[in-house]
Amino acid sequence: MEHKQLAAFPNDFLWGSASAAYQIEGAYDEDGKGLSVWDNFVRIPGKTFKGTNGDVAVDHYHRYQEDVRLMAEMGMKAYRFSIAWTRIFPNGTGEVNEAGLKFYSDLIDDLIANGIEPLVTIYHWDLPQALQDAYGGWESRQIIPDFVAYAETLFKAYGDRVKYWVSLNEQNIFTHMGWQIATHPPGKKDEKLFYQVNHHANLANAAVINKFHELGIKGKIGPSFAYTPQYAIDSNPLNVLAAENAEELGAHFWMDVYVYGEYPIVGLNYLKAKGVAPVFEAGDAELLKSAKPDFMGLNFYQTATNAWNPFGGVENKDSYQMNTTGKKGTAKDSGIPGLQKTVVNPFVETTNWDWTIDPVGLRIALRRIASRYRLPVLITENGLGEYDKLEDGQIHDDYRIEFLKKHVLAIKEAISDGVDVIGYTTWSYTDLLSWLNGYQKRYGFVYVDQDETMTGTLKRIPKDSYYWYKAVIATNGSDESLLK
């Protein structure tokens, strides 16, 4: 719909940015921290771009006060960050590491002192290696009580100061990449195990949300989902059906469980027919239904377009190729015979990593979530990964400003449509280590002198986009000249 006048952003709108512990902190073995699966996975030849790792990353662990100062100067209202499980429990369970607990306490205090709302992500992929070794990590139901115990420690330590919590970040991504296509730890390709691992993660998510509410923490908690809205390439009913299949198995399959505690009917029936549906044990169904998130976290980067894919058509194992090099046009179509295949959308542009640029898709995502789940939405990630070049000590990233302004406008349009949007934390605040793309793929408002040699000075330099976002925040998004 088109509006003659757009609604204003709420006065308490959380304008912010985001990060993840492994991608920024460094200090991977300092102050009692244990090893995560990522600390080991990056050492397997060929797994990351030019062997890059997070041993130093951008050294946020030692420079967090400088980073918070830059946030404050920007006028940021919120900062989403994750806590490294192995800083709190080096072995995943057992005795608390007080130094790790103190680091995040100090960070939270510094943020609050500067008027910045801390948004804590409990799990952003860095599983303790000790738990992977002990029982296979997410492959075992033992992960559920261990995860709850870890989260409860955080709730009790920081619940007096942290009002917003993200339980799991992009469950659909870490399970898919870890157990379907083997690009993330533990690097397996086992479809049935993937769906069982995902089921365990659903149970852990539900259990943690329940624990949060049982403790009476004054705040809100919800999962953060990487949502790629699915389109049909045209109005051919088979192509529309293909898009429906992709939406069912790529979106409803997660968000329905988060909100309703049930897997979607068509998706679960499909998995049962294939013999890969997750195994339920006594109490699973009740646990899933008992947990109610307070919001839906949305990580939005792109949309996908689909066409019908009959048996004998495009299959992931034969054709799928992710672009992790930044060489535009190297990604290949993916598909599941009998369900759908991805095709090029002629109406949208793409990044150098072949991700579609579709701000209208963000509005569509927000509306779909609001209508299907009747929950507020916190946009926990959205941003542009690109090559940034330092020129005379400055970074002129007009392309990032163009990307972000269109997405901010789309949020404003969704609010005008009636969607309850809590906030917008872009990805990312500083440049950081991209899991598979190294340091060449930059997302931040703040440039960090670090590259694949991992020998940079780590100097921080605000980009042009930093000052643009500062102006947006200062006007609470009301200056439409900044959005056009």
C-alpha positions in Angstrom: 0.0 0.0 0.0 1.1 3.6 -0.6 0.8 6.2 2.2 0.2 9.9 1.7 2.1 10.5 4.9 4.4 8.1 6.7 4.1 7.4 10.4 6.9 8.6 12.7 9.4 6.2 14.3 8.5 5.6 18.0 10.2 8.0 20.4 11.9 5.0 22.1 13.0 3.4 18.9 16.3 1.5 19.4 18.6 2.9 16.7 21.7 0.8 17.0 24.2 -1.6 15.5 25.5 -5.1 16.2 28.4 -7.6 16.5 29.3 -11.1 17.5 31.9 -12.1 20.1 34.0 -14.4 17.8 34.0 -11.8 15.0 35.3 -8.9 17.0 36.8 -9.8 20.4 40.0 -11.6 19.8 41.8 -12.6 23.0 40.7 -16.1 22.1 42.8 -17.7 24.9 43.1 -14.9 27.5 41.8 -14.5 31.0 40.7 -18.1 31.4 38.6 -18.3 28.2 38.2 -21.8 26.8 38.2 -22.9 23.1 35.1 -22.8 21.0 34.3 -24.9 18.0 35.2 -21.9 15.8 38.6 -21.5 17.4 39.4 -25.0 16.1 37.4 -25.0 12.8 39.2 -22.0 11.4 42.5 -24.0 11.6 41.3 -26.6 9.1 42.9 -25.7 5.8 40.4 -24.3 3.2 37.5 -23.6 5.6 37.9 -19.8 5.7 39.1 -17.2 3.2 42.9 -17.3 3.2 42.9 -19.1 6.5 41.7 -16.0 8.4 40.7 -16.5 12.1 39.4 -14.6 15.1 42.4 -15.0 17.4 42.8 -11.2 17.3 39.8 -10.2 15.2 39.5 -6.5 15.7 40.6 -6.7 19.4 37.4 -5.4 20.9 38.3 -7.3 24.1 41.1 -4.8 24.8 39.5 -1.8 23.0 35.9 -1.9 23.9 36.0 1.4 25.7 37.2 3.1 22.5 34.5 1.4 20.6 31.8 2.5 23.1 33.1 6.0 23.0 32.7 6.1 19.2 29.1 4.7 19.7 28.4 7.5 22.2 29.7 10.1 19.8 27.5 8.7 17.1 24.5 9.0 19.4 23.7 5.3 19.2 20.7 4.2 21.3 21.4 0.4 21.4 24.2 -2.0 20.9 23.6 -5.7 20.2 26.5 -8.0 21.1 26.9 -11.6 21.9 28.5 -13.3 24.9 31.1 -16.0 24.3 30.0 -19.0 26.2 33.6 -20.1 26.8 34.4 -16.8 28.5 31.8 -17.7 31.1 32.3 -21.4 31.2 35.6 -22.4 29.6 34.5 -26.0 29.4 30.8 -25.3 28.7 29.8 -26.3 32.2 31.3 -26.3 35.7 32.9 -23.4 37.5 32.2 -19.9 36.3 35.2 -17.9 35.0 34.9 -14.7 36.9 37.2 -12.8 34.6 34.8 -13.5 31.7 31.8 -12.5 33.7 33.5 -9.3 34.7 34.4 -8.3 31.1 30.8 -8.3 30.0 29.6 -6.6 33.2 32.1 -3.8 32.6 31.0 -3.5 28.9 27.3 -3.4 30.0 28.1 -0.7 32.6 30.1 1.4 30.1 27.2 1.2 27.5 24.6 2.3 30.1 26.9 5.1 31.3 26.9 6.4 27.8 23.1 6.1 27.3 23.3 3.0 25.1 20.9 0.1 25.7 22.7 -3.2 25.8 21.1 -6.0 23.7 22.6 -9.4 24.6 22.7 -12.4 22.3 23.2 -15.5 24.4 24.4 -17.7 21.6 26.0 -16.6 18.4 27.5 -19.9 17.1 30.6 -20.3 19.3 29.8 -23.5 21.1 32.4 -24.7 23.6 34.6 -27.3 22.0 34.5 -29.2 25.3 30.8 -29.9 24.8 31.3 -30.9 21.2 34.0 -33.4 22.3 32.0 -34.7 25.3 28.7 -35.5 23.6 28.5 -33.9 20.1 27.2 -30.6 21.2 23.9 -29.8 19.5 23.6 -33.5 18.4 22.7 -34.5 22.0 19.8 -33.5 24.2 22.4 -32.8 27.0 22.9 -29.5 25.3 19.5 -28.4 26.6 20.2 -28.3 30.4 23.7 -27.1 29.8 22.5 -24.2 27.6 19.9 -23.3 30.2 22.4 -23.3 33.0 24.7 -21.0 31.0 21.8 -18.7 30.2 20.6 -18.6 33.8 24.1 -17.5 34.9 23.8 -14.6 32.5 20.3 -13.7 33.5 21.3 -13.6 37.2 24.5 -11.6 36.5 23.1 -9.0 34.1 19.3 -9.2 34.3 19.2 -6.1 36.5 20.7 -4.1 33.6 19.9 -5.8 30.4 16.3 -5.5 29.1 16.6 -7.2 25.7 17.9 -10.7 25.1 18.3 -12.8 22.0 18.2 -16.5 22.8 19.7 -18.0 19.6 21.1 -16.2 16.6 20.2 -17.5 13.2 19.4 -21.1 14.3 18.5 -21.8 10.7 21.9 -20.8 9.5 24.2 -22.5 12.0 22.3 -25.8 11.8 22.1 -25.7 7.9 25.8 -24.8 7.5 27.0 -27.2 10.2 25.0 -30.3 9.3 23.7 -29.9 5.8 26.5 -28.3 3.7 29.5 -28.6 6.1 30.7 -25.0 5.8 30.5 -24.4 9.5 31.4 -26.6 12.4 31.2 -29.5 12.9 31.3 -29.7 9.1 28.9 -32.6 8.5 26.4 -33.4 5.7 23.7 -35.5 7.2 20.1 -34.4 6.5 18.4 -36.5 9.2 20.9 -35.4 11.8 20.4 -31.8 10.7 16.7 -31.9 11.5 17.4 -33.6 14.8 20.0 -31.0 15.7 17.6 -28.3 14.8 14.9 -29.9 17.0 17.3 -29.9 20.0 18.0 -26.2 19.3 14.3 -25.5 19.3 13.9 -27.3 22.7 16.9 -25.4 24.1 15.4 -22.1 22.8 12.1 -22.9 24.4 13.7 -23.9 27.7 15.8 -20.7 27.9 12.8 -18.5 27.2 10.8 -20.3 29.9 13.7 -19.9 32.4 13.9 -16.2 31.6 10.2 -15.7 32.4 10.3 -18.0 35.5 13.1 -15.8 36.9 10.9 -12.7 36.5 13.5 -10.7 34.7 12.2 -7.3 33.7 12.8 -7.4 30.1 12.1 -9.1 26.8 13.5 -12.2 25.1 13.2 -13.8 21.7 15.1 -15.7 19.0 16.8 -14.0 16.0 15.9 -15.5 12.7 17.6 -15.1 9.4 14.6 -14.5 7.2 14.9 -14.5 3.4 11.4 -13.9 2.0 10.6 -16.1 -1.0 9.1 -14.9 -4.3 7.8 -16.7 -7.4 9.5 -15.7 -10.6 6.1 -15.1 -12.2 2.4 -16.0 -11.8 2.7 -19.5 -13.2 0.9 -21.5 -10.5 3.7 -24.1 -10.3 6.2 -21.3 -9.7 4.0 -19.8 -7.0 3.8 -23.3 -5.5 7.6 -23.5 -5.6 7.9 -20.2 -3.7 5.3 -21.5 -1.1 7.5 -24.6 -0.7 10.6 -22.5 -0.1 8.7 -20.3 2.4 7.3 -23.3 4.3 10.7 -25.2 4.6 12.9 -22.1 4.9 10.9 -19.8 7.2 7.7 -21.3 8.7 9.7 -24.3 9.7 11.5 -22.2 12.3 9.3 -19.3 13.2 6.1 -21.4 13.6 7.9 -23.5 16.2 9.2 -20.3 18.0 5.7 -18.9 18.3 3.2 -21.7 18.1 5.4 -24.6 19.3 4.5 -26.7 16.3 6.2 -27.5 13.0 4.2 -26.5 10.0 1.9 -29.1 8.6 3.1 -29.4 5.0 6.8 -29.1 6.0 6.6 -31.8 8.6 4.6 -34.1 6.3 7.3 -33.7 3.7 10.1 -34.7 6.1 8.1 -37.7 7.4 7.7 -38.9 3.9 11.5 -38.6 3.3 12.2 -40.3 6.7 14.2 -37.4 8.1 11.7 -35.8 10.5 13.0 -35.1 14.0 12.3 -37.6 16.7 10.1 -36.4 19.5 10.6 -37.7 23.1 8.1 -37.4 25.9 7.6 -33.8 26.9 9.0 -32.3 23.7 5.7 -31.1 22.3 4.7 -29.7 25.7 8.0 -27.8 26.1 7.8 -26.3 22.6 4.2 -25.1 23.2 4.9 -23.6 26.6 7.5 -21.0 25.5 6.3 -17.7 24.3 8.9 -15.2 22.8 8.3 -11.5 23.6 9.5 -10.4 20.1 10.8 -11.9 16.9 14.3 -10.9 16.0 14.8 -10.4 12.3 18.1 -10.7 10.5 17.4 -9.5 7.0 19.9 -9.3 4.1 18.1 -10.4 0.9 15.2 -12.1 -0.8 15.1 -15.1 -3.1 13.1 -15.9 -6.2 11.9 -19.4 -7.1 10.7 -21.5 -10.0 9.3 -25.0 -10.2 11.9 -27.8 -10.0 10.6 -31.2 -10.9 12.3 -34.5 -10.0 15.6 -34.7 -12.0 16.0 -30.9 -11.8 18.5 -28.7 -10.0 19.9 -30.3 -6.9 22.0 -28.6 -4.2 24.7 -31.3 -4.1 25.3 -31.0 -7.9 25.1 -27.3 -8.5 25.1 -25.2 -5.3 28.0 -22.8 -4.9 28.1 -20.0 -2.4 30.1 -16.9 -3.3 32.7 -16.5 -0.5 35.2 -14.7 -2.7 33.5 -11.4 -3.5 33.8 -12.2 -7.2 30.4 -11.1 -8.5 28.5 -13.8 -10.5 30.2 -16.8 -9.0 27.2 -18.0 -6.9 25.2 -20.8 -8.6 21.5 -21.6 -8.3 20.4 -24.1 -5.7 17.3 -26.3 -5.6 15.5 -29.3 -4.2 13.9 -31.6 -6.9 10.2 -31.8 -6.4 10.1 -28.5 -4.4 11.8 -25.5 -5.9 14.9 -23.9 -7.4 16.3 -20.4 -7.0 16.4 -18.2 -10.1 17.7 -14.7 -10.8 15.3 -11.9 -10.0 15.5 -9.4 -12.9 14.1 -6.6 -10.8 16.8 -6.3 -8.1 20.5 -5.6 -8.1 23.1 -7.8 -6.3 26.2 -7.2 -4.2 29.7 -8.4 -5.1 28.8 -11.5 -3.0 25.7 -12.1 -5.1 23.2 -11.2 -2.4 20.1 -9.4 -3.7 19.6 -5.8 -2.7 15.9 -5.6 -2.0 14.7 -3.0 0.6 11.0 -3.6 -0.3 11.8 -7.2 0.8 12.4 -5.9 4.3 9.0 -4.3 4.4 7.5 -7.6 3.1 9.4 -9.5 5.8 8.2 -7.2 8.5 4.6 -7.5 7.4 4.6 -11.2 7.0 6.0 -11.7 10.5 3.6 -9.2 12.0 0.5 -10.8 10.3 1.4 -14.4 10.9 2.8 -14.2 14.4 1.3 -11.0 16.0 4.6 -10.1 17.7 6.7 -7.0 17.8 9.8 -7.2 15.6 13.4 -6.2 16.6 15.5 -6.0 13.5 18.7 -7.5 14.8 20.8 -7.4 11.6 20.7 -5.6 8.3 23.6 -4.3 6.4 25.9 -4.3 3.3 29.1 -6.3 3.0 31.4 -4.6 0.5 34.9 -3.7 -0.3 35.9 -0.4 1.4 38.9 1.5 0.3 40.9 3.9 2.5 41.5 7.2 0.6 43.4 10.0 2.2 42.6 8.6 5.6 38.8 8.5 4.9 36.2 5.9 3.7 33.6 7.3 1.3 31.0 4.5 1.4 28.1 6.2 -0.4 27.0 2.7 -1.6 26.4 1.7 2.0 24.5 4.9 2.8 22.3 4.3 -0.3 21.7 0.7 0.9 20.8 1.7 4.4 18.7 4.7 3.7 16.4 2.6 1.5 16.1 0.0 4.2 15.3 2.6 6.9 12.6 4.0 4.6 11.2 0.5 4.2 11.0 0.2 8.0 9.2 3.5 8.2 6.8 2.3 5.6 6.2 -1.0 7.5 5.5 1.0 10.7 3.0 3.0 8.7 1.4 -0.3 7.6 0.9 -1.1 11.3 3.9 -3.2 12.1 5.3 -2.9 15.7 9.1 -2.5 15.1 11.1 -2.1 18.3 14.4 -1.2 16.8 17.0 -1.5 14.1 20.5 -2.7 14.9 22.5 -2.8 11.7 25.2 -5.2 10.9 27.8 -4.2 11.9 29.2 -1.5 14.1 32.9 -1.9 13.3 34.4 -3.9 10.5 34.9 -7.4 11.7 35.8 -11.0 10.7 33.2 -12.4 8.3 33.0 -16.1 9.2 33.8 -17.4 5.8 34.9 -14.3 3.9 37.7 -13.0 6.1 38.3 -9.3 6.6 37.8 -8.3 3.0 34.0 -8.2 3.3 33.4 -5.1 5.4 30.0 -4.2 7.0 30.9 -1.6 9.6 30.2 2.1 10.2 33.7 2.2 11.6 36.7 1.1 9.5 39.2 -1.1 11.2 42.7 -1.4 9.9 42.8 -5.2 9.6 43.0 -7.6 6.6 43.7 -11.2 5.7 47.3 -10.9 6.9 45.9 -10.2 10.4 48.7 -7.8 11.1 46.9 -4.5 10.9 47.2 -1.6 13.3 43.5 -2.0 14.3 43.1 1.8 14.1 39.4 2.8 14.1 38.2 5.3 11.4 34.5 6.4 11.1 33.2 6.1 7.6 30.9 8.5 5.8 28.0 6.1 6.7 28.9 6.7 10.4 28.0 10.4 10.1 24.9 9.7 8.0 23.6 7.3 10.6 24.4 9.8 13.4 22.2 12.3 11.6 19.4 9.8 11.2 19.5 9.0 14.9 19.6 12.6 15.9 16.4 13.2 14.0 14.8 9.9 15.0 14.4 9.2 11.3 12.2 12.2 10.7 14.4 14.0 8.2 13.2 12.3 5.0 16.0 14.0 3.0 18.3 11.5 4.7 16.2 8.6 3.4 15.9 9.6 -0.3 
